[in-house]
Amino acid sequence: MTRTAWKSNYNTGGVALEKLTLQEKDIIQPMLQLLPEKLWVYYFPVLLSNNSVYIDIIDGATVLMLKENGTWDLLIPPLGNYSNGTLENIFNYLKELNRSTDGAILNCTGSFIQKLDPDQYTFKLDCWDYIYDKKEQLALGGKKFSEIRNHINNFQKNNNYTVSSYSSEDYEECDRLFNGWKDKKQCNGAVMDEHIAQMFQNLCLFPDMFGIVVRVDGKLVGFSIGGLLQPDEAICIIRKTDYRYRGLSEFIDHCFYRHIPERVNLVNDGDDLNSESLKLYKMKWKPVGFRNYYTVKQNNANS
C-alpha cells in the first residue's frame, strides 16, 4: 500500500491526516465531475461544509474520510484511479485508523457497487435522492399537482410577500430563522437533520450557487439555496420556512425552480432523512426518479 499524506493537522496515533479545505477545490471538484452517477452529497460545497472531513491518498486514489461515533469511514467512494487491490488497501487503512475495527465506504452509488466482487464486499441500501423534472415542476399541470397549486394560491392570496435572490447580506436573517425552526423541533424531540445546521453555518457561496429569500411584510420567512451538481442538473442544498405561514413551503419550492439556470433539466432534492412526513412531502411533487445510497463493507473473511 502506498499512502501519500497532505500536510498533517490531525494525528490518529501515528497516522497524520489533513482536513478538507477550500484549497483542495481544484483537485476534488474535477474528480467529482468525472463520476458517472452523482448523489446530492457529491456536491463539493456540501462536502466542504462538513468540518469533520479529512483527505488522504491511497495507492493514487484520493479518499475523503470522517470519524463519527468513534469509527473512521470513507465519506464517499475513492476518487481517481483505483482497483480492487486499492479498495482492499483502503479497508486495511481504515482498520489501522480504527485500531482493528472495520470501517465502511459510505454514500456509494449503484454504479459503484456493480463493480464490486460480491465474494469480497457486502452492501446495504441506506436511502435515496429524489429527482425532479424542472419543466414539470414549473408547469405544475394536471390533477396530480392540484394540492400543491392550492397551497401556493393560499399563500399568495393571504400574504403581502416579496421574492428576491439570496445574497450574503441575507445570512443573519436566514440564520435566525433556522435557529428558531431548530428550537421548535427540539421541543418536540430530536432534530433529525441537525447536521444541516452545521452545513448552513459553514456553507461557502460558490459562483454556481443560487438561492431565494421570501419576505412577508418585510420580514424574512423562508429561504432556499441550491447549486449545480453537474451542468444540466441542480440540487437544492438547504431550505427552511416559518411554519406559521400556510402554503409557504410549496410556494418557496415552486419559486426556487424559477431561479434555476435555464440549461438545467433535472433537480436533485436530496433524501428524506427517514422522515415519513418529509417522504410524503417529496412524493407529492412527483419525482421522475431516485438515486440510491449504499454503504459498502468488506466481508469478514477477507478483513
C-alpha positions as CSV (number, residue, x, y, z in Angstrom):
1,M,0.0,0.0,0.0
2,T,1.3,3.4,-1.0
3,R,0.0,6.3,1.1
4,T,0.7,10.0,0.4
5,A,-0.4,12.4,3.1
6,W,-1.2,16.1,2.7
7,K,0.4,18.4,5.3
8,S,-0.9,17.0,8.5
9,N,-3.2,18.7,11.1
10,Y,-4.8,15.6,12.7
11,N,-2.9,12.8,14.4
12,T,-4.6,9.4,14.8
13,G,-1.8,7.8,16.9
14,G,0.9,7.7,14.3
15,V,-1.1,8.4,11.2
16,A,-1.5,12.1,10.2
17,L,-4.4,13.5,8.1
18,E,-5.3,16.9,6.8
19,K,-8.8,18.5,7.0
20,L,-10.5,19.2,3.7
21,T,-10.3,22.9,2.9
22,L,-11.2,25.3,0.1
23,Q,-7.6,24.8,-1.2
24,E,-8.5,21.3,-2.4
25,K,-11.4,22.5,-4.6
26,D,-9.4,22.4,-7.9
27,I,-8.3,18.9,-7.0
28,I,-11.5,17.4,-5.8
29,Q,-14.1,19.0,-8.0
30,P,-12.8,17.8,-11.4
31,M,-12.7,14.2,-9.9
32,L,-16.3,14.6,-8.7
33,Q,-17.4,15.7,-12.2
34,L,-16.0,12.5,-13.7
35,L,-18.2,10.3,-11.7
36,P,-20.8,8.6,-13.9
37,E,-23.6,8.9,-11.3
38,K,-23.8,11.8,-8.8
39,L,-25.5,11.9,-5.5
40,W,-26.6,15.0,-3.6
41,V,-23.7,14.6,-1.2
42,Y,-21.1,14.7,-4.0
43,Y,-21.5,18.5,-4.4
44,F,-18.2,19.9,-3.3
45,P,-19.6,22.8,-1.2
46,V,-21.7,20.3,0.7
47,L,-18.5,18.2,1.4
48,L,-16.6,21.3,2.3
49,S,-19.2,22.5,4.8
50,N,-18.6,19.3,6.9
51,N,-15.9,20.3,9.4
52,S,-15.2,16.6,10.1
53,V,-13.9,15.6,6.6
54,Y,-10.2,14.7,6.1
55,I,-8.3,14.0,2.9
56,D,-5.6,11.5,2.0
57,I,-4.3,9.4,-0.9
58,I,-4.1,5.6,-1.0
59,D,-2.4,3.9,-4.0
60,G,-3.0,7.0,-6.1
61,A,-6.7,7.2,-5.2
62,T,-8.0,10.3,-3.3
63,V,-10.1,9.5,-0.3
64,L,-12.3,11.7,1.9
65,M,-12.8,10.3,5.4
66,L,-14.7,11.3,8.5
67,K,-14.9,9.9,12.1
68,E,-18.3,9.5,13.6
69,N,-19.3,7.6,16.7
70,G,-15.7,6.7,17.1
71,T,-15.2,5.0,13.7
72,W,-13.3,6.2,10.6
73,D,-15.2,5.7,7.3
74,L,-14.9,6.9,3.8
75,L,-17.5,9.6,3.3
76,I,-17.8,8.8,-0.5
77,P,-16.1,6.2,-2.7
78,P,-12.5,6.8,-3.6
79,L,-11.8,9.3,-6.3
80,G,-9.5,9.0,-9.3
81,N,-7.9,5.7,-10.4
82,Y,-8.4,2.7,-8.2
83,S,-8.7,-1.1,-8.5
84,N,-10.0,-4.0,-6.3
85,G,-6.5,-4.0,-4.8
86,T,-6.8,-0.4,-4.0
87,L,-10.1,-1.0,-2.2
88,E,-8.6,-3.8,-0.2
89,N,-5.7,-1.4,0.9
90,I,-8.3,1.3,1.7
91,F,-10.1,-1.1,4.1
92,N,-6.8,-2.2,5.6
93,Y,-6.1,1.5,6.2
94,L,-9.4,2.1,7.8
95,K,-8.8,-0.9,10.1
96,E,-5.4,0.7,11.0
97,L,-7.1,4.0,11.9
98,N,-9.8,2.2,13.8
99,R,-7.4,0.0,15.8
100,S,-8.7,-3.3,14.2
101,T,-12.3,-2.2,13.9
102,D,-13.7,-2.4,10.4
103,G,-14.6,0.8,8.6
104,A,-17.0,1.3,5.7
105,I,-17.4,3.3,2.5
106,L,-20.5,5.5,2.8
107,N,-22.7,7.1,0.2
108,C,-21.9,4.7,-2.7
109,T,-23.9,4.7,-5.9
110,G,-25.5,1.7,-7.7
111,S,-22.9,2.0,-10.5
112,F,-20.1,1.8,-7.9
113,I,-21.4,-1.4,-6.2
114,Q,-22.0,-3.1,-9.5
115,K,-18.2,-3.2,-10.0
116,L,-17.6,-4.9,-6.7
117,D,-16.8,-8.6,-6.2
118,P,-19.7,-9.9,-4.0
119,D,-17.3,-12.5,-2.5
120,Q,-15.2,-9.7,-1.0
121,Y,-17.7,-6.9,-0.3
122,T,-21.3,-6.6,1.0
123,F,-23.5,-3.5,0.7
124,K,-26.8,-2.3,2.1
125,L,-29.3,0.3,0.9
126,D,-29.5,3.4,3.2
127,C,-31.7,5.9,1.4
128,W,-32.2,7.7,-1.9
129,D,-32.2,11.1,-3.5
130,Y,-35.4,12.4,-5.1
131,I,-35.0,13.6,-8.7
132,Y,-37.4,16.0,-10.4
133,D,-38.0,17.3,-13.9
134,K,-37.7,21.1,-13.9
135,K,-40.2,21.8,-16.6
136,E,-42.8,19.7,-14.9
137,Q,-42.2,21.5,-11.6
138,L,-42.5,24.9,-13.3
139,A,-45.8,24.0,-15.0
140,L,-47.5,22.1,-12.2
141,G,-50.1,21.0,-14.7
142,G,-52.8,18.4,-14.3
143,K,-54.8,16.9,-11.4
144,K,-51.7,15.4,-9.7
145,F,-50.4,18.8,-8.8
146,S,-53.8,20.3,-7.7
147,E,-53.0,20.1,-3.9
148,I,-49.7,21.9,-4.4
149,R,-51.3,24.6,-6.6
150,N,-54.0,25.1,-3.8
151,H,-51.3,25.6,-1.2
152,I,-49.4,28.1,-3.4
153,N,-52.6,30.0,-4.2
154,N,-53.5,30.2,-0.5
155,F,-50.1,31.7,0.4
156,Q,-50.3,34.2,-2.4
157,K,-53.8,35.2,-1.6
158,N,-53.3,35.8,2.2
159,N,-49.8,37.4,2.4
160,N,-48.1,40.6,1.3
161,Y,-44.9,38.8,0.1
162,T,-41.8,39.5,-1.9
163,V,-39.3,37.1,-3.5
164,S,-35.7,38.1,-4.1
165,S,-32.4,36.4,-4.9
166,Y,-30.3,35.2,-1.9
167,S,-27.1,37.2,-1.1
168,S,-24.6,37.1,1.7
169,E,-26.4,40.0,3.3
170,D,-29.3,37.8,4.0
171,Y,-27.3,35.3,6.0
172,E,-28.0,36.6,9.5
173,E,-31.8,36.8,9.0
174,C,-31.7,33.2,7.5
175,D,-29.6,32.0,10.4
176,R,-32.2,33.4,12.9
177,L,-35.0,31.7,11.0
178,F,-33.1,28.5,11.0
179,N,-32.3,28.6,14.7
180,G,-36.0,29.4,15.5
181,W,-37.0,26.3,13.5
182,K,-34.4,24.2,15.3
183,D,-35.5,25.3,18.7
184,K,-39.1,24.4,18.0
185,K,-38.1,21.0,16.7
186,Q,-36.0,20.3,19.7
187,C,-39.0,21.0,22.0
188,N,-40.8,18.1,20.2
189,G,-37.9,15.6,20.2
190,A,-34.5,15.0,18.4
191,V,-33.8,17.1,15.3
192,M,-33.0,14.5,12.6
193,D,-31.2,16.9,10.3
194,E,-29.1,18.6,13.0
195,H,-26.1,18.3,10.6
196,I,-27.8,20.7,8.3
197,A,-27.4,23.5,10.9
198,Q,-23.6,23.0,10.8
199,M,-23.7,22.8,7.0
200,F,-25.5,26.1,6.7
201,Q,-23.2,27.8,9.1
202,N,-20.1,26.6,7.2
203,L,-21.6,26.9,3.7
204,C,-19.4,28.9,1.2
205,L,-21.1,30.7,-1.7
206,F,-19.7,29.4,-4.9
207,P,-20.2,31.0,-8.4
208,D,-22.5,28.2,-9.5
209,M,-24.8,28.6,-6.5
210,F,-28.1,30.4,-6.4
211,G,-31.0,31.0,-4.0
212,I,-34.1,32.9,-3.0
213,V,-35.5,34.6,0.1
214,V,-39.2,35.2,0.8
215,R,-40.4,38.1,2.9
216,V,-43.9,38.8,4.3
217,D,-44.4,42.4,5.3
218,G,-40.7,42.9,5.1
219,K,-39.8,40.0,7.4
220,L,-37.8,37.1,6.1
221,V,-40.0,34.0,6.4
222,G,-38.2,31.5,4.2
223,F,-35.1,30.8,2.1
224,S,-33.8,28.2,-0.3
225,I,-30.2,27.7,-1.6
226,G,-29.1,25.5,-4.4
227,G,-26.2,24.8,-6.8
228,L,-25.1,22.9,-9.9
229,L,-24.4,19.2,-9.3
230,Q,-23.5,19.0,-13.0
231,P,-24.1,21.3,-16.0
232,D,-27.7,20.2,-16.6
233,E,-28.6,19.2,-13.0
234,A,-29.1,21.3,-9.9
235,I,-29.5,20.4,-6.3
236,C,-31.4,22.1,-3.5
237,I,-28.9,22.3,-0.7
238,I,-31.0,23.7,2.1
239,R,-34.4,25.3,2.6
240,K,-36.2,26.5,5.7
241,T,-39.5,28.3,6.2
242,D,-41.5,29.8,9.0
243,Y,-44.1,27.0,9.8
244,R,-46.8,29.6,10.7
245,Y,-47.4,30.5,7.1
246,R,-49.7,28.0,5.4
247,G,-48.6,27.1,1.9
248,L,-45.1,28.8,2.2
249,S,-43.2,25.5,1.8
250,E,-44.9,24.8,-1.6
251,F,-44.6,28.4,-2.6
252,I,-40.9,28.7,-2.0
253,D,-40.2,25.4,-3.6
254,H,-42.0,26.5,-6.8
255,C,-40.2,29.9,-6.7
256,F,-36.9,28.0,-6.4
257,Y,-37.5,26.3,-9.7
258,R,-37.9,29.7,-11.4
259,H,-34.4,30.8,-10.2
260,I,-32.6,27.7,-11.5
261,P,-30.4,28.3,-14.6
262,E,-32.2,27.7,-17.9
263,R,-29.9,25.0,-19.0
264,V,-30.8,22.7,-16.1
265,N,-33.2,19.9,-16.8
266,L,-33.2,17.9,-13.5
267,V,-33.2,18.8,-9.9
268,N,-31.9,16.6,-7.1
269,D,-33.7,17.4,-3.8
270,G,-31.7,15.1,-1.6
271,D,-33.1,12.3,0.6
272,D,-35.9,12.2,3.1
273,L,-33.9,11.7,6.3
274,N,-36.0,8.6,7.0
275,S,-38.8,11.1,8.0
276,E,-42.3,9.8,6.9
277,S,-43.7,13.4,6.7
278,L,-40.7,14.6,4.6
279,K,-41.1,11.5,2.4
280,L,-44.8,12.3,1.8
281,Y,-44.0,15.9,1.0
282,K,-41.3,14.9,-1.5
283,M,-43.5,12.3,-3.1
284,K,-46.4,14.7,-3.8
285,W,-44.1,16.7,-6.1
286,K,-44.0,13.6,-8.3
287,P,-40.3,12.7,-8.6
288,V,-39.2,11.3,-12.0
289,G,-36.5,9.1,-10.5
290,F,-34.4,8.1,-7.4
291,R,-30.7,7.6,-6.8
292,N,-29.8,5.1,-4.2
293,Y,-27.2,5.5,-1.4
294,Y,-25.4,2.3,-0.3
295,T,-22.9,1.5,2.4
296,V,-20.1,-0.9,1.5
297,K,-18.2,-3.1,3.9
298,Q,-15.5,-5.7,3.4
299,N,-16.6,-9.3,4.1
300,N,-15.3,-10.6,7.4
301,A,-13.5,-13.5,5.7
302,N,-11.3,-11.0,3.8
303,S,-10.9,-8.4,6.6
